[in-house]
Amino acid sequence: MPIKLRSGKIINKYFKDENQPFKLILAPEKFCSKKDVYIDFDRASREWRKNKISLGEGMFRYKK
């Protein structure tokens, strides 16, 4: 099965598990547990902007 890379190049090689150029390492389940987290992004944005001056087009400068 050919593999198309982001660059557009197509590779026709098939790697067996023991010959793969990378090794997949999975984290234990205890690190992947889901937690209930609530983030108020509007408030976070207001707090972040408190000490900055908007220069337009997504650019900011710190207030002196």
PQR file of N, CA, C, O and H, with PARSE charges and radii, in Angstrom:
ATOM      1  N   MET A   1       0.846  -1.174   0.000 -0.4000 1.5000
ATOM      2  CA  MET A   1       0.000   0.000   0.000 -0.0000 2.0000
ATOM      3  C   MET A   1       0.893   1.240   0.000  0.5500 1.7000
ATOM      4  O   MET A   1       1.694   1.407   0.920 -0.5500 1.4000
ATOM      5  N   PRO A   2       0.780   2.111  -1.001 -0.5600 1.5000
ATOM      6  CA  PRO A   2       1.621   3.313  -1.053  0.2800 2.0000
ATOM      7  C   PRO A   2       1.213   4.325   0.014  0.5500 1.7000
ATOM      8  O   PRO A   2       0.039   4.439   0.365 -0.5500 1.4000
ATOM      9  N   ILE A   3       2.192   5.046   0.515 -0.4000 1.5000
ATOM     10  CA  ILE A   3       1.968   6.061   1.543 -0.0000 2.0000
ATOM     11  C   ILE A   3       2.291   7.419   0.943  0.5500 1.7000
ATOM     12  O   ILE A   3       3.386   7.619   0.416 -0.5500 1.4000
ATOM     13  H   ILE A   3       3.146   4.953   0.230  0.4000 1.0000
ATOM     14  N   LYS A   4       1.335   8.367   1.017 -0.4000 1.5000
ATOM     15  CA  LYS A   4       1.565   9.707   0.494 -0.0000 2.0000
ATOM     16  C   LYS A   4       2.012  10.613   1.643  0.5500 1.7000
ATOM     17  O   LYS A   4       1.316  10.726   2.652 -0.5500 1.4000
ATOM     18  H   LYS A   4       0.446   8.204   1.445  0.4000 1.0000
ATOM     19  N   LEU A   5       3.164  11.252   1.493 -0.4000 1.5000
ATOM     20  CA  LEU A   5       3.695  12.145   2.509 -0.0000 2.0000
ATOM     21  C   LEU A   5       3.134  13.549   2.330  0.5500 1.7000
ATOM     22  O   LEU A   5       2.555  13.858   1.289 -0.5500 1.4000
ATOM     23  H   LEU A   5       3.730  11.160   0.674  0.4000 1.0000
ATOM     24  N   ARG A   6       3.303  14.409   3.348 -0.4000 1.5000
ATOM     25  CA  ARG A   6       2.826  15.790   3.254 -0.0000 2.0000
ATOM     26  C   ARG A   6       3.492  16.543   2.117  0.5500 1.7000
ATOM     27  O   ARG A   6       2.893  17.457   1.550 -0.5500 1.4000
ATOM     28  H   ARG A   6       3.774  14.158   4.194  0.4000 1.0000
ATOM     29  N   SER A   7       4.700  16.184   1.778 -0.4000 1.5000
ATOM     30  CA  SER A   7       5.422  16.850   0.690 -0.0000 2.0000
ATOM     31  C   SER A   7       4.888  16.453  -0.682  0.5500 1.7000
ATOM     32  O   SER A   7       5.259  17.053  -1.690 -0.5500 1.4000
ATOM     33  H   SER A   7       5.187  15.442   2.238  0.4000 1.0000
ATOM     34  N   GLY A   8       4.016  15.440  -0.725 -0.4000 1.5000
ATOM     35  CA  GLY A   8       3.478  14.965  -1.983 -0.0000 2.0000
ATOM     36  C   GLY A   8       4.188  13.724  -2.501  0.5500 1.7000
ATOM     37  O   GLY A   8       3.705  13.063  -3.421 -0.5500 1.4000
ATOM     38  H   GLY A   8       3.715  14.952   0.094  0.4000 1.0000
ATOM     39  N   LYS A   9       5.336  13.409  -1.910 -0.4000 1.5000
ATOM     40  CA  LYS A   9       6.105  12.238  -2.320 -0.0000 2.0000
ATOM     41  C   LYS A   9       5.352  10.972  -1.912  0.5500 1.7000
ATOM     42  O   LYS A   9       4.755  10.917  -0.837 -0.5500 1.4000
ATOM     43  H   LYS A   9       5.728  13.946  -1.164  0.4000 1.0000
ATOM     44  N   ILE A  10       5.385   9.968  -2.768 -0.4000 1.5000
ATOM     45  CA  ILE A  10       4.708   8.708  -2.484 -0.0000 2.0000
ATOM     46  C   ILE A  10       5.752   7.626  -2.257  0.5500 1.7000
ATOM     47  O   ILE A  10       6.658   7.443  -3.071 -0.5500 1.4000
ATOM     48  H   ILE A  10       5.870  10.013  -3.641  0.4000 1.0000
ATOM     49  N   ILE A  11       5.620   6.910  -1.143 -0.4000 1.5000
ATOM     50  CA  ILE A  11       6.531   5.819  -0.794 -0.0000 2.0000
ATOM     51  C   ILE A  11       5.785   4.508  -0.987  0.5500 1.7000
ATOM     52  O   ILE A  11       4.677   4.339  -0.477 -0.5500 1.4000
ATOM     53  H   ILE A  11       4.884   7.059  -0.482  0.4000 1.0000
ATOM     54  N   ASN A  12       6.381   3.590  -1.711 -0.4000 1.5000
ATOM     55  CA  ASN A  12       5.742   2.302  -1.984 -0.0000 2.0000
ATOM     56  C   ASN A  12       6.251   1.194  -1.076  0.5500 1.7000
ATOM     57  O   ASN A  12       5.966   0.022  -1.320 -0.5500 1.4000
ATOM     58  H   ASN A  12       7.281   3.727  -2.125  0.4000 1.0000
ATOM     59  N   LYS A  13       6.995   1.539  -0.039 -0.4000 1.5000
ATOM     60  CA  LYS A  13       7.531   0.525   0.863 -0.0000 2.0000
ATOM     61  C   LYS A  13       6.486   0.160   1.914  0.5500 1.7000
ATOM     62  O   LYS A  13       5.637   0.973   2.278 -0.5500 1.4000
ATOM     63  H   LYS A  13       7.227   2.491   0.159  0.4000 1.0000
ATOM     64  N   TYR A  14       6.566  -1.055   2.383 -0.4000 1.5000
ATOM     65  CA  TYR A  14       5.754  -1.496   3.504 -0.0000 2.0000
ATOM     66  C   TYR A  14       6.710  -1.945   4.596  0.5500 1.7000
ATOM     67  O   TYR A  14       7.572  -2.791   4.358 -0.5500 1.4000
ATOM     68  H   TYR A  14       7.256  -1.716   2.087  0.4000 1.0000
ATOM     69  N   PHE A  15       6.566  -1.395   5.771 -0.4000 1.5000
ATOM     70  CA  PHE A  15       7.440  -1.744   6.887 -0.0000 2.0000
ATOM     71  C   PHE A  15       6.741  -2.748   7.791  0.5500 1.7000
ATOM     72  O   PHE A  15       5.616  -2.520   8.235 -0.5500 1.4000
ATOM     73  H   PHE A  15       5.866  -0.708   5.964  0.4000 1.0000
ATOM     74  N   LYS A  16       7.409  -3.849   8.057 -0.4000 1.5000
ATOM     75  CA  LYS A  16       6.902  -4.792   9.047 -0.0000 2.0000
ATOM     76  C   LYS A  16       7.139  -4.191  10.424  0.5500 1.7000
ATOM     77  O   LYS A  16       7.941  -3.269  10.574 -0.5500 1.4000
ATOM     78  H   LYS A  16       8.323  -4.034   7.696  0.4000 1.0000
ATOM     79  N   ASP A  17       6.446  -4.709  11.423 -0.4000 1.5000
ATOM     80  CA  ASP A  17       6.562  -4.161  12.775 -0.0000 2.0000
ATOM     81  C   ASP A  17       8.005  -4.116  13.261  0.5500 1.7000
ATOM     82  O   ASP A  17       8.410  -3.150  13.909 -0.5500 1.4000
ATOM     83  H   ASP A  17       5.795  -5.458  11.301  0.4000 1.0000
ATOM     84  N   GLU A  18       8.778  -5.143  12.958 -0.4000 1.5000
ATOM     85  CA  GLU A  18      10.158  -5.183  13.454 -0.0000 2.0000
ATOM     86  C   GLU A  18      11.107  -4.304  12.641  0.5500 1.7000
ATOM     87  O   GLU A  18      12.227  -4.051  13.083 -0.5500 1.4000
ATOM     88  H   GLU A  18       8.449  -5.927  12.432  0.4000 1.0000
ATOM     89  N   ASN A  19      10.692  -3.836  11.473 -0.4000 1.5000
ATOM     90  CA  ASN A  19      11.557  -3.020  10.618 -0.0000 2.0000
ATOM     91  C   ASN A  19      11.125  -1.559  10.516  0.5500 1.7000
ATOM     92  O   ASN A  19      11.663  -0.819   9.692 -0.5500 1.4000
ATOM     93  H   ASN A  19       9.782  -4.041  11.114  0.4000 1.0000
ATOM     94  N   GLN A  20      10.185  -1.139  11.318 -0.4000 1.5000
ATOM     95  CA  GLN A  20       9.695   0.238  11.219 -0.0000 2.0000
ATOM     96  C   GLN A  20      10.788   1.226  11.613  0.5500 1.7000
ATOM     97  O   GLN A  20      11.568   0.952  12.526 -0.5500 1.4000
ATOM     98  H   GLN A  20       9.748  -1.741  11.988  0.4000 1.0000
ATOM     99  N   PRO A  21      10.854   2.390  10.925 -0.5600 1.5000
ATOM    100  CA  PRO A  21      11.882   3.383  11.238  0.2800 2.0000
ATOM    101  C   PRO A  21      11.581   4.176  12.510  0.5500 1.7000
ATOM    102  O   PRO A  21      12.344   5.068  12.879 -0.5500 1.4000
ATOM    103  N   PHE A  22      10.492   3.859  13.167 -0.4000 1.5000
ATOM    104  CA  PHE A  22      10.136   4.533  14.415 -0.0000 2.0000
ATOM    105  C   PHE A  22       9.560   3.496  15.364  0.5500 1.7000
ATOM    106  O   PHE A  22       9.197   2.395  14.950 -0.5500 1.4000
ATOM    107  H   PHE A  22       9.872   3.134  12.867  0.4000 1.0000
ATOM    108  N   LYS A  23       9.478   3.852  16.630 -0.4000 1.5000
ATOM    109  CA  LYS A  23       8.926   2.934  17.609 -0.0000 2.0000
ATOM    110  C   LYS A  23       7.777   3.628  18.318  0.5500 1.7000
ATOM    111  O   LYS A  23       7.955   4.720  18.859 -0.5500 1.4000
ATOM    112  H   LYS A  23       9.773   4.746  16.966  0.4000 1.0000
ATOM    113  N   LEU A  24       6.619   3.023  18.325 -0.4000 1.5000
ATOM    114  CA  LEU A  24       5.439   3.578  18.962 -0.0000 2.0000
ATOM    115  C   LEU A  24       5.448   3.207  20.435  0.5500 1.7000
ATOM    116  O   LEU A  24       5.478   2.029  20.790 -0.5500 1.4000
ATOM    117  H   LEU A  24       6.474   2.136  17.886  0.4000 1.0000
ATOM    118  N   ILE A  25       5.422   4.221  21.285 -0.4000 1.5000
ATOM    119  CA  ILE A  25       5.416   3.992  22.726 -0.0000 2.0000
ATOM    120  C   ILE A  25       4.142   4.608  23.280  0.5500 1.7000
ATOM    121  O   ILE A  25       3.921   5.811  23.144 -0.5500 1.4000
ATOM    122  H   ILE A  25       5.397   5.178  20.996  0.4000 1.0000
ATOM    123  N   LEU A  26       3.314   3.800  23.897 -0.4000 1.5000
ATOM    124  CA  LEU A  26       2.065   4.290  24.463 -0.0000 2.0000
ATOM    125  C   LEU A  26       2.229   4.522  25.955  0.5500 1.7000
ATOM    126  O   LEU A  26       2.873   3.738  26.652 -0.5500 1.4000
ATOM    127  H   LEU A  26       3.494   2.822  24.008  0.4000 1.0000
ATOM    128  N   ALA A  27       1.635   5.611  26.436 -0.4000 1.5000
ATOM    129  CA  ALA A  27       1.674   5.915  27.865 -0.0000 2.0000
ATOM    130  C   ALA A  27       0.705   4.985  28.593  0.5500 1.7000
ATOM    131  O   ALA A  27      -0.295   4.554  28.019 -0.5500 1.4000
ATOM    132  H   ALA A  27       1.112   6.248  25.870  0.4000 1.0000
ATOM    133  N   PRO A  28       0.999   4.680  29.845 -0.5600 1.5000
ATOM    134  CA  PRO A  28       0.079   3.849  30.625  0.2800 2.0000
ATOM    135  C   PRO A  28      -1.272   4.545  30.786  0.5500 1.7000
ATOM    136  O   PRO A  28      -1.364   5.769  30.684 -0.5500 1.4000
ATOM    137  N   GLU A  29      -2.307   3.767  31.035 -0.4000 1.5000
ATOM    138  CA  GLU A  29      -3.663   4.307  31.174 -0.0000 2.0000
ATOM    139  C   GLU A  29      -3.770   5.358  32.270  0.5500 1.7000
ATOM    140  O   GLU A  29      -4.559   6.294  32.142 -0.5500 1.4000
ATOM    141  H   GLU A  29      -2.233   2.773  31.117  0.4000 1.0000
ATOM    142  N   LYS A  30      -2.998   5.226  33.340 -0.4000 1.5000
ATOM    143  CA  LYS A  30      -3.137   6.164  34.455 -0.0000 2.0000
ATOM    144  C   LYS A  30      -2.772   7.596  34.044  0.5500 1.7000
ATOM    145  O   LYS A  30      -3.232   8.549  34.672 -0.5500 1.4000
ATOM    146  H   LYS A  30      -2.358   4.465  33.444  0.4000 1.0000
ATOM    147  N   PHE A  31      -1.955   7.758  33.002 -0.4000 1.5000
ATOM    148  CA  PHE A  31      -1.604   9.089  32.530 -0.0000 2.0000
ATOM    149  C   PHE A  31      -2.652   9.647  31.578  0.5500 1.7000
ATOM    150  O   PHE A  31      -2.663  10.846  31.303 -0.5500 1.4000
ATOM    151  H   PHE A  31      -1.581   6.984  32.492  0.4000 1.0000
ATOM    152  N   CYS A  32      -3.522   8.796  31.078 -0.4000 1.5000
ATOM    153  CA  CYS A  32      -4.506   9.210  30.077 -0.0000 2.0000
ATOM    154  C   CYS A  32      -5.898   9.400  30.663  0.5500 1.7000
ATOM    155  O   CYS A  32      -6.870   9.488  29.912 -0.5500 1.4000
ATOM    156  H   CYS A  32      -3.512   7.821  31.301  0.4000 1.0000
ATOM    157  N   SER A  33      -6.016   9.464  31.978 -0.4000 1.5000
ATOM    158  CA  SER A  33      -7.341   9.593  32.574 -0.0000 2.0000
ATOM    159  C   SER A  33      -7.933  10.963  32.274  0.5500 1.7000
ATOM    160  O   SER A  33      -7.216  11.960  32.193 -0.5500 1.4000
ATOM    161  H   SER A  33      -5.227   9.391  32.588  0.4000 1.0000
ATOM    162  N   LYS A  34      -9.254  10.997  32.109 -0.4000 1.5000
ATOM    163  CA  LYS A  34      -9.942  12.246  31.800 -0.0000 2.0000
ATOM    164  C   LYS A  34     -10.329  12.944  33.092  0.5500 1.7000
ATOM    165  O   LYS A  34     -10.703  12.304  34.075 -0.5500 1.4000
ATOM    166  H   LYS A  34      -9.837  10.187  32.174  0.4000 1.0000
ATOM    167  N   LYS A  35     -10.233  14.267  33.074 -0.4000 1.5000
ATOM    168  CA  LYS A  35     -10.593  15.066  34.238 -0.0000 2.0000
ATOM    169  C   LYS A  35     -11.587  16.122  33.804  0.5500 1.7000
ATOM    170  O   LYS A  35     -11.529  16.608  32.674 -0.5500 1.4000
ATOM    171  H   LYS A  35      -9.930  14.787  32.276  0.4000 1.0000
ATOM    172  N   ASP A  36     -12.503  16.483  34.696 -0.4000 1.5000
ATOM    173  CA  ASP A  36     -13.451  17.550  34.407 -0.0000 2.0000
ATOM    174  C   ASP A  36     -12.771  18.881  34.668  0.5500 1.7000
ATOM    175  O   ASP A  36     -12.454  19.212  35.811 -0.5500 1.4000
ATOM    176  H   ASP A  36     -12.551  16.089  35.614  0.4000 1.0000
ATOM    177  N   VAL A  37     -12.549  19.638  33.610 -0.4000 1.5000
ATOM    178  CA  VAL A  37     -11.885  20.931  33.713 -0.0000 2.0000
ATOM    179  C   VAL A  37     -12.752  21.964  33.020  0.5500 1.7000
ATOM    180  O   VAL A  37     -13.196  21.754  31.892 -0.5500 1.4000
ATOM    181  H   VAL A  37     -12.807  19.369  32.682  0.4000 1.0000
ATOM    182  N   TYR A  38     -12.993  23.079  33.694 -0.4000 1.5000
ATOM    183  CA  TYR A  38     -13.759  24.166  33.101 -0.0000 2.0000
ATOM    184  C   TYR A  38     -12.839  25.368  32.975  0.5500 1.7000
ATOM    185  O   TYR A  38     -12.260  25.811  33.967 -0.5500 1.4000
ATOM    186  H   TYR A  38     -12.632  23.250  34.611  0.4000 1.0000
ATOM    187  N   ILE A  39     -12.699  25.898  31.779 -0.4000 1.5000
ATOM    188  CA  ILE A  39     -11.871  27.076  31.544 -0.0000 2.0000
ATOM    189  C   ILE A  39     -12.743  28.153  30.933  0.5500 1.7000
ATOM    190  O   ILE A  39     -13.352  27.941  29.885 -0.5500 1.4000
ATOM    191  H   ILE A  39     -13.169  25.539  30.974  0.4000 1.0000
ATOM    192  N   ASP A  40     -12.809  29.301  31.575 -0.4000 1.5000
ATOM    193  CA  ASP A  40     -13.561  30.444  31.051 -0.0000 2.0000
ATOM    194  C   ASP A  40     -12.608  31.225  30.149  0.5500 1.7000
ATOM    195  O   ASP A  40     -11.839  32.056  30.632 -0.5500 1.4000
ATOM    196  H   ASP A  40     -12.314  29.474  32.427  0.4000 1.0000
ATOM    197  N   PHE A  41     -12.656  30.965  28.850 -0.4000 1.5000
ATOM    198  CA  PHE A  41     -11.720  31.572  27.910 -0.0000 2.0000
ATOM    199  C   PHE A  41     -11.952  33.072  27.760  0.5500 1.7000
ATOM    200  O   PHE A  41     -11.006  33.819  27.509 -0.5500 1.4000
ATOM    201  H   PHE A  41     -13.281  30.290  28.458  0.4000 1.0000
ATOM    202  N   ASP A  42     -13.198  33.523  27.910 -0.4000 1.5000
ATOM    203  CA  ASP A  42     -13.470  34.962  27.821 -0.0000 2.0000
ATOM    204  C   ASP A  42     -12.788  35.703  28.967  0.5500 1.7000
ATOM    205  O   ASP A  42     -12.170  36.747  28.757 -0.5500 1.4000
ATOM    206  H   ASP A  42     -13.966  32.917  28.114  0.4000 1.0000
ATOM    207  N   ARG A  43     -12.902  35.163  30.170 -0.4000 1.5000
ATOM    208  CA  ARG A  43     -12.254  35.793  31.332 -0.0000 2.0000
ATOM    209  C   ARG A  43     -10.735  35.719  31.206  0.5500 1.7000
ATOM    210  O   ARG A  43     -10.036  36.683  31.519 -0.5500 1.4000
ATOM    211  H   ARG A  43     -13.404  34.315  30.340  0.4000 1.0000
ATOM    212  N   ALA A  44     -10.230  34.590  30.753 -0.4000 1.5000
ATOM    213  CA  ALA A  44      -8.785  34.430  30.581 -0.0000 2.0000
ATOM    214  C   ALA A  44      -8.255  35.444  29.573  0.5500 1.7000
ATOM    215  O   ALA A  44      -7.181  36.012  29.769 -0.5500 1.4000
ATOM    216  H   ALA A  44     -10.798  33.807  30.499  0.4000 1.0000
ATOM    217  N   SER A  45      -9.001  35.672  28.500 -0.4000 1.5000
ATOM    218  CA  SER A  45      -8.585  36.642  27.488 -0.0000 2.0000
ATOM    219  C   SER A  45      -8.578  38.054  28.066  0.5500 1.7000
ATOM    220  O   SER A  45      -7.648  38.823  27.819 -0.5500 1.4000
ATOM    221  H   SER A  45      -9.874  35.210  28.341  0.4000 1.0000
ATOM    222  N   ARG A  46      -9.618  38.399  28.841 -0.4000 1.5000
ATOM    223  CA  ARG A  46      -9.671  39.736  29.467 -0.0000 2.0000
ATOM    224  C   ARG A  46      -8.502  39.940  30.422  0.5500 1.7000
ATOM    225  O   ARG A  46      -7.884  41.005  30.422 -0.5500 1.4000
ATOM    226  H   ARG A  46     -10.372  37.774  29.042  0.4000 1.0000
ATOM    227  N   GLU A  47      -8.196  38.945  31.227 -0.4000 1.5000
ATOM    228  CA  GLU A  47      -7.085  39.054  32.180 -0.0000 2.0000
ATOM    229  C   GLU A  47      -5.752  39.188  31.445  0.5500 1.7000
ATOM    230  O   GLU A  47      -4.889  39.965  31.855 -0.5500 1.4000
ATOM    231  H   GLU A  47      -8.698  38.081  31.227  0.4000 1.0000
ATOM    232  N   TRP A  48      -5.584  38.437  30.368 -0.4000 1.5000
ATOM    233  CA  TRP A  48      -4.340  38.473  29.600 -0.0000 2.0000
ATOM    234  C   TRP A  48      -4.148  39.833  28.946  0.5500 1.7000
ATOM    235  O   TRP A  48      -3.021  40.319  28.846 -0.5500 1.4000
ATOM    236  H   TRP A  48      -6.284  37.806  30.035  0.4000 1.0000
ATOM    237  N   ARG A  49      -5.251  40.460  28.493 -0.4000 1.5000
ATOM    238  CA  ARG A  49      -5.174  41.748  27.796 -0.0000 2.0000
ATOM    239  C   ARG A  49      -5.033  42.941  28.741  0.5500 1.7000
ATOM    240  O   ARG A  49      -4.782  44.053  28.275 -0.5500 1.4000
ATOM    241  H   ARG A  49      -6.166  40.065  28.574  0.4000 1.0000
ATOM    242  N   LYS A  50      -5.184  42.748  30.039 -0.4000 1.5000
ATOM    243  CA  LYS A  50      -5.159  43.868  30.994 -0.0000 2.0000
ATOM    244  C   LYS A  50      -3.888  44.701  30.897  0.5500 1.7000
ATOM    245  O   LYS A  50      -3.957  45.926  30.999 -0.5500 1.4000
ATOM    246  H   LYS A  50      -5.388  41.845  30.417  0.4000 1.0000
ATOM    247  N   ASN A  51      -2.748  44.084  30.705 -0.4000 1.5000
ATOM    248  CA  ASN A  51      -1.486  44.826  30.687 -0.0000 2.0000
ATOM    249  C   ASN A  51      -0.898  44.933  29.276  0.5500 1.7000
ATOM    250  O   ASN A  51       0.317  45.048  29.112 -0.5500 1.4000
ATOM    251  H   ASN A  51      -2.693  43.089  30.623  0.4000 1.0000
ATOM    252  N   LYS A  52      -1.775  44.895  28.252 -0.4000 1.5000
ATOM    253  CA  LYS A  52      -1.297  44.973  26.875 -0.0000 2.0000
ATOM    254  C   LYS A  52      -2.072  46.016  26.081  0.5500 1.7000
ATOM    255  O   LYS A  52      -3.216  46.332  26.408 -0.5500 1.4000
ATOM    256  H   LYS A  52      -2.761  44.801  28.385  0.4000 1.0000
ATOM    257  N   ILE A  53      -1.443  46.549  25.035 -0.4000 1.5000
ATOM    258  CA  ILE A  53      -2.064  47.493  24.114 -0.0000 2.0000
ATOM    259  C   ILE A  53      -2.179  46.787  22.766  0.5500 1.7000
ATOM    260  O   ILE A  53      -1.195  46.260  22.247 -0.5500 1.4000
ATOM    261  H   ILE A  53      -0.514  46.292  24.769  0.4000 1.0000
ATOM    262  N   SER A  54      -3.394  46.783  22.201 -0.4000 1.5000
ATOM    263  CA  SER A  54      -3.600  46.141  20.909 -0.0000 2.0000
ATOM    264  C   SER A  54      -3.034  47.020  19.802  0.5500 1.7000
ATOM    265  O   SER A  54      -3.341  48.209  19.726 -0.5500 1.4000
ATOM    266  H   SER A  54      -4.193  47.212  22.623  0.4000 1.0000
ATOM    267  N   LEU A  55      -2.203  46.426  18.941 -0.4000 1.5000
ATOM    268  CA  LEU A  55      -1.621  47.140  17.806 -0.0000 2.0000
ATOM    269  C   LEU A  55      -2.367  46.817  16.516  0.5500 1.7000
ATOM    270  O   LEU A  55      -2.028  47.353  15.461 -0.5500 1.4000
ATOM    271  H   LEU A  55      -1.953  45.460  19.003  0.4000 1.0000
ATOM    272  N   GLY A  56      -3.367  45.960  16.582 -0.4000 1.5000
ATOM    273  CA  GLY A  56      -4.119  45.540  15.410 -0.0000 2.0000
ATOM    274  C   GLY A  56      -3.534  44.290  14.797  0.5500 1.7000
ATOM    275  O   GLY A  56      -2.371  43.957  15.026 -0.5500 1.4000
ATOM    276  H   GLY A  56      -3.642  45.525  17.440  0.4000 1.0000
ATOM    277  N   GLU A  57      -4.351  43.595  14.011 -0.4000 1.5000
ATOM    278  CA  GLU A  57      -3.944  42.374  13.316 -0.0000 2.0000
ATOM    279  C   GLU A  57      -3.350  41.322  14.253  0.5500 1.7000
ATOM    280  O   GLU A  57      -2.416  40.613  13.879 -0.5500 1.4000
ATOM    281  H   GLU A  57      -5.295  43.865  13.825  0.4000 1.0000
ATOM    282  N   GLY A  58      -3.890  41.220  15.465 -0.4000 1.5000
ATOM    283  CA  GLY A  58      -3.449  40.189  16.403 -0.0000 2.0000
ATOM    284  C   GLY A  58      -2.130  40.458  17.092  0.5500 1.7000
ATOM    285  O   GLY A  58      -1.572  39.561  17.723 -0.5500 1.4000
ATOM    286  H   GLY A  58      -4.649  41.796  15.768  0.4000 1.0000
ATOM    287  N   MET A  59      -1.610  41.693  16.984 -0.4000 1.5000
ATOM    288  CA  MET A  59      -0.339  42.037  17.630 -0.0000 2.0000
ATOM    289  C   MET A  59      -0.613  42.866  18.879  0.5500 1.7000
ATOM    290  O   MET A  59      -1.549  43.665  18.915 -0.5500 1.4000
ATOM    291  H   MET A  59      -2.064  42.422  16.471  0.4000 1.0000
ATOM    292  N   PHE A  60       0.216  42.667  19.904 -0.4000 1.5000
ATOM    293  CA  PHE A  60       0.067  43.374  21.168 -0.0000 2.0000
ATOM    294  C   PHE A  60       1.416  43.877  21.642  0.5500 1.7000
ATOM    295  O   PHE A  60       2.463  43.347  21.270 -0.5500 1.4000
ATOM    296  H   PHE A  60       0.976  42.018  19.876  0.4000 1.0000
ATOM    297  N   ARG A  61       1.370  44.923  22.480 -0.4000 1.5000
ATOM    298  CA  ARG A  61       2.569  45.454  23.116 -0.0000 2.0000
ATOM    299  C   ARG A  61       2.242  45.622  24.590  0.5500 1.7000
ATOM    300  O   ARG A  61       1.128  46.013  24.940 -0.5500 1.4000
ATOM    301  H   ARG A  61       0.519  45.353  22.782  0.4000 1.0000
ATOM    302  N   TYR A  62       3.199  45.332  25.449 -0.4000 1.5000
ATOM    303  CA  TYR A  62       2.980  45.491  26.879 -0.0000 2.0000
ATOM    304  C   TYR A  62       2.867  46.963  27.243  0.5500 1.7000
ATOM    305  O   TYR A  62       3.549  47.814  26.672 -0.5500 1.4000
ATOM    306  H   TYR A  62       4.103  45.015  25.165  0.4000 1.0000
ATOM    307  N   LYS A  63       1.980  47.252  28.216 -0.4000 1.5000
ATOM    308  CA  LYS A  63       1.889  48.618  28.732 -0.0000 2.0000
ATOM    309  C   LYS A  63       3.115  48.886  29.576  0.5500 1.7000
ATOM    310  O   LYS A  63       3.689  47.968  30.163 -0.5500 1.4000
ATOM    311  H   LYS A  63       1.426  46.561  28.679  0.4000 1.0000
ATOM    312  N   LYS A  64       3.517  50.145  29.637 -0.4000 1.5000
ATOM    313  CA  LYS A  64       4.695  50.497  30.443 -0.0000 2.0000
ATOM    314  C   LYS A  64       4.301  50.905  31.825  0.5500 1.7000
ATOM    315  O   LYS A  64       5.163  51.234  32.640 -0.5500 1.4000
ATOM    316  H   LYS A  64       3.051  50.891  29.160  0.4000 1.0000
TER
END
